[in-house]
Amino acid sequence: MEDFVKGNVLVAEPFMIDPNFKRSVVLLCEKEEDGSLGFILNKSLDMKITELIADFPEFDSYVHYGGPVQTDTIHYIHNVGELLDDSRQVVDGVYWGGDFEKLKFLIRSELIKPGDIRFFVGYSGWSPGQLEEEMAYGSWVIAQMDANYLFKNKPQTLWKKVMQNKGDTFSVIAQMPEGVNWN
């Protein structure tokens, strides 16, 4: 079994039943002994960040569903870690979190544009050993994260794109229609 670490993406195998993760691509932001944490990159919500946070500066950015855990929380992944204090680097060009008040200041100052950041409601979390069990069961395919997945790809085509980039059998799997059992 391929090892998975912080900064990998977990790609749901095509027959995953769990509706929270069906055809999802999850960026693993934390992989520790006491559990793992990530964000689903390809589940857009029809809601802007300014609709969720009352005192947020005017900003044309949609919110995404990060996962089923703590859906009353907002998180963000961005490419401006050198500007945003307390950001945590996940991989080259991809950062998680940071000082929220400074984030609002940088947005007001137009130093952060909508293409630099993605907001999430909730997150995906696994207790110790849970993700390893899911990997052994074959629920996930591991891929390398590319900052373009987050900042340059449309969420609705991301699952297919990551599978195609893995090559070989995965590029064939990427062509499978979502409702394959109906064919």
C-alpha positions as CSV (number, residue, x, y, z in Angstrom):
1,M,0.0,0.0,0.0
2,E,1.3,3.4,-1.0
3,D,2.1,5.7,2.0
4,F,0.1,8.9,2.4
5,V,1.4,12.0,4.1
6,K,0.4,15.7,4.6
7,G,0.1,17.4,1.3
8,N,-1.2,14.3,-0.6
9,V,-4.7,14.3,-2.1
10,L,-7.0,11.4,-1.4
11,V,-9.2,10.6,-4.4
12,A,-12.3,8.7,-3.8
13,E,-12.5,5.4,-5.7
14,P,-15.4,5.6,-8.2
15,F,-17.7,3.3,-6.3
16,M,-17.5,5.0,-2.9
17,I,-20.9,4.9,-1.3
18,D,-20.6,7.6,1.3
19,P,-22.4,10.6,-0.2
20,N,-20.1,13.0,1.7
21,F,-17.1,11.7,-0.3
22,K,-18.5,10.4,-3.6
23,R,-16.0,11.4,-6.3
24,S,-14.3,13.7,-4.0
25,V,-10.7,15.0,-3.9
26,V,-9.5,15.7,-0.4
27,L,-6.3,17.6,0.4
28,L,-4.7,16.1,3.5
29,C,-3.6,19.1,5.6
30,E,-2.7,17.3,8.8
31,K,-1.5,13.7,9.3
32,E,-0.7,13.0,12.9
33,E,-0.8,10.0,15.3
34,D,-4.0,11.4,16.9
35,G,-5.8,11.6,13.5
36,S,-5.9,13.3,10.1
37,L,-7.6,16.4,8.7
38,G,-8.3,17.6,5.2
39,F,-10.7,19.5,3.0
40,I,-12.8,18.3,0.0
41,L,-11.5,20.4,-2.9
42,N,-14.3,19.8,-5.4
43,K,-17.7,20.3,-3.7
44,S,-18.8,23.9,-4.3
45,L,-21.7,25.4,-2.4
46,D,-24.0,28.0,-4.0
47,M,-23.0,30.6,-1.4
48,K,-20.5,33.4,-1.1
49,I,-18.2,34.0,1.9
50,T,-19.9,37.4,2.4
51,E,-23.2,35.6,2.9
52,L,-21.7,33.6,5.8
53,I,-19.7,36.2,7.7
54,A,-21.4,39.5,8.4
55,D,-18.4,41.8,8.8
56,F,-16.4,40.2,5.8
57,P,-15.2,42.7,3.2
58,E,-16.8,42.6,-0.2
59,F,-15.2,39.6,-1.9
60,D,-16.5,37.6,-4.9
61,S,-15.6,34.1,-3.6
62,Y,-17.8,31.1,-3.2
63,V,-17.6,28.7,-0.3
64,H,-16.9,25.0,-0.6
65,Y,-18.0,22.0,1.4
66,G,-14.8,20.9,3.3
67,G,-16.3,17.8,4.9
68,P,-18.9,16.6,7.4
69,V,-17.0,17.6,10.6
70,Q,-17.9,20.8,12.4
71,T,-19.9,22.3,9.5
72,D,-20.4,25.4,11.7
73,T,-16.7,26.4,11.1
74,I,-15.0,28.3,8.2
75,H,-11.5,27.4,7.0
76,Y,-9.4,28.6,4.1
77,I,-6.6,27.4,1.9
78,H,-4.6,29.9,-0.1
79,N,-1.4,30.7,-2.0
80,V,-0.4,33.8,0.0
81,G,1.4,32.3,3.0
82,E,4.2,34.8,2.8
83,L,1.6,37.6,3.4
84,L,-0.7,36.0,5.9
85,D,0.7,35.5,9.4
86,D,0.3,32.2,11.1
87,S,-0.4,30.3,7.8
88,R,0.7,26.7,7.7
89,Q,2.4,25.4,4.5
90,V,0.8,22.2,3.3
91,V,2.8,21.9,0.1
92,D,4.7,24.3,-2.2
93,G,2.3,27.1,-3.0
94,V,-0.5,25.9,-0.8
95,Y,-1.1,27.2,2.7
96,W,-3.9,26.6,5.3
97,G,-5.3,29.1,7.7
98,G,-3.7,32.2,9.1
99,D,-4.6,35.3,11.0
100,F,-8.2,36.0,10.2
101,E,-8.2,39.8,10.9
102,K,-5.1,40.2,8.7
103,L,-6.9,38.1,6.0
104,K,-9.7,40.6,6.0
105,F,-7.2,43.5,5.9
106,L,-5.4,42.0,2.9
107,I,-8.7,41.4,1.1
108,R,-9.8,45.1,1.7
109,S,-6.4,46.2,0.5
110,E,-6.8,44.0,-2.6
111,L,-3.6,42.1,-1.9
112,I,-5.6,38.9,-1.9
113,K,-7.8,38.2,-4.9
114,P,-10.6,35.6,-5.2
115,G,-8.3,33.3,-7.2
116,D,-5.8,33.2,-4.4
117,I,-8.0,31.6,-1.7
118,R,-10.7,29.0,-1.3
119,F,-13.1,29.0,1.7
120,F,-14.5,25.8,3.3
121,V,-17.4,25.1,5.6
122,G,-16.5,22.1,7.8
123,Y,-13.6,19.7,7.2
124,S,-12.9,16.0,6.8
125,G,-11.5,14.3,9.8
126,W,-10.3,10.8,10.6
127,S,-9.6,9.3,14.1
128,P,-6.4,7.4,14.7
129,G,-6.2,4.4,12.4
130,Q,-9.4,5.2,10.6
131,L,-7.8,6.5,7.4
132,E,-5.4,3.6,7.3
133,E,-8.4,1.2,7.5
134,E,-10.1,3.1,4.7
135,M,-6.9,2.9,2.6
136,A,-6.6,-0.9,3.3
137,Y,-10.2,-1.3,2.2
138,G,-9.5,0.5,-1.1
139,S,-11.7,3.6,-0.5
140,W,-9.0,6.1,-1.6
141,V,-6.4,6.5,-4.3
142,I,-3.4,8.6,-3.3
143,A,-2.1,11.4,-5.6
144,Q,0.4,14.2,-5.3
145,M,-1.0,17.6,-4.7
146,D,-0.5,20.3,-7.3
147,A,-1.4,23.9,-6.4
148,N,-3.1,24.1,-9.8
149,Y,-5.7,21.6,-8.6
150,L,-6.9,24.2,-6.1
151,F,-6.3,27.5,-8.0
152,K,-6.6,26.7,-11.7
153,N,-9.1,23.8,-12.0
154,K,-12.9,23.9,-11.8
155,P,-14.2,21.8,-8.9
156,Q,-16.7,19.9,-11.1
157,T,-13.8,18.5,-13.2
158,L,-11.2,18.0,-10.6
159,W,-11.8,14.3,-9.7
160,K,-11.5,13.3,-13.4
161,K,-8.4,15.5,-13.8
162,V,-6.5,14.0,-10.8
163,M,-7.3,10.5,-11.9
164,Q,-6.1,11.3,-15.5
165,N,-2.9,12.8,-14.1
166,K,-2.2,9.5,-12.2
167,G,-2.1,7.8,-15.6
168,D,-2.4,4.0,-16.5
169,T,-5.5,2.4,-15.2
170,F,-6.6,5.6,-13.4
171,S,-7.0,7.5,-16.6
172,V,-9.4,4.7,-17.8
173,I,-11.3,5.0,-14.4
174,A,-11.5,8.7,-14.9
175,Q,-13.7,8.1,-18.1
176,M,-16.3,6.1,-16.2
177,P,-19.6,7.9,-16.0
178,E,-20.8,8.7,-12.5
179,G,-24.0,6.5,-12.9
180,V,-22.1,3.5,-14.3
181,N,-24.6,1.1,-12.7
182,W,-27.4,2.6,-14.9
183,N,-25.7,1.7,-18.2
